[in-house]
């Protein structure tokens, strides 16, 4: 994104589509129970914030000083905020604050 902000923005378009789909879903909690309801297996799961960090972190780190990347990320996050189910809202707000503050890490 540092040397090619247009490609970074195009990548964000694809990531936006995927993140929007995830934002509207309840993600698995990794708890597996038997027929009686007893927990038998716990599998670590990614949370929505983990997906945001993975998808946006490096692009934001290298593209924060440009014009295209911050603008595109702001648009992406505003749409995610509007589309996300309540349990994912805090992760979106956290990323919006990161953009406003200019924090890349």
CORNORJO-V113792 format. One record per pair of residues at least 6 apart in sequence whose C-alpha atoms are under 8 Angstrom apart, sorted by the first residue. I is the first residue (numbers start at 1). J is the second residue. D is the distance in Angstrom with one decimal. If there is no record, write none. Layout:
i=I j=J d=D
i=I j=J d=D
This chain:
i=1 j=7 d=7.0
i=1 j=8 d=4.9
i=1 j=59 d=5.9
i=1 j=62 d=5.7
i=1 j=63 d=4.9
i=1 j=69 d=7.5
i=2 j=62 d=5.2
i=2 j=63 d=5.1
i=2 j=66 d=7.4
i=5 j=63 d=6.9
i=5 j=66 d=7.4
i=5 j=68 d=6.2
i=5 j=69 d=6.3
i=6 j=68 d=7.3
i=8 j=59 d=6.8
i=8 j=63 d=8.0
i=8 j=69 d=6.9
i=9 j=68 d=6.8
i=9 j=69 d=6.0
i=9 j=72 d=6.4
i=12 j=56 d=7.9
i=12 j=72 d=7.4
i=12 j=73 d=7.5
i=12 j=76 d=8.0
i=15 j=55 d=6.7
i=16 j=76 d=6.1
i=19 j=51 d=7.6
i=19 j=52 d=7.4
i=19 j=80 d=7.6
i=20 j=79 d=8.0
i=20 j=80 d=5.9
i=20 j=83 d=6.9
i=20 j=84 d=7.3
i=22 j=48 d=7.3
i=23 j=48 d=7.1
i=23 j=80 d=6.8
i=23 j=83 d=6.7
i=23 j=84 d=4.5
i=23 j=85 d=6.3
i=23 j=88 d=6.4
i=24 j=83 d=6.4
i=24 j=84 d=5.1
i=24 j=85 d=5.4
i=25 j=85 d=7.1
i=26 j=85 d=7.8
i=27 j=47 d=7.1
i=27 j=48 d=7.6
i=28 j=45 d=7.0
i=29 j=43 d=8.0
i=29 j=44 d=7.9
i=29 j=45 d=6.3
i=30 j=41 d=7.8
i=30 j=42 d=5.5
i=30 j=43 d=4.6
i=30 j=44 d=5.9
i=30 j=45 d=5.8
i=31 j=39 d=6.7
i=31 j=40 d=7.8
i=31 j=41 d=6.1
i=31 j=42 d=4.8
i=31 j=43 d=6.5
i=32 j=39 d=5.8
i=32 j=40 d=5.8
i=32 j=41 d=5.1
i=32 j=42 d=6.4
i=33 j=39 d=4.3
i=33 j=40 d=5.3
i=33 j=41 d=7.0
i=34 j=40 d=6.5
i=48 j=88 d=6.2
i=48 j=91 d=6.9
i=49 j=88 d=7.4
i=49 j=91 d=4.9
i=49 j=92 d=7.4
i=52 j=91 d=7.7
i=52 j=92 d=7.9
i=57 j=104 d=7.6
i=57 j=105 d=7.9
i=59 j=69 d=7.7
i=60 j=69 d=7.1
i=60 j=70 d=7.3
i=60 j=104 d=6.3
i=61 j=104 d=4.8
i=61 j=105 d=7.1
i=63 j=69 d=5.6
i=63 j=70 d=7.2
i=64 j=70 d=5.9
i=64 j=102 d=7.2
i=64 j=104 d=7.1
i=70 j=99 d=7.1
i=74 j=96 d=7.1
i=74 j=99 d=7.4
i=77 j=92 d=6.4
i=77 j=95 d=7.5
i=77 j=96 d=6.6
i=80 j=92 d=6.9
i=81 j=89 d=6.2
i=81 j=92 d=6.1
i=81 j=93 d=7.5
i=98 j=104 d=7.2
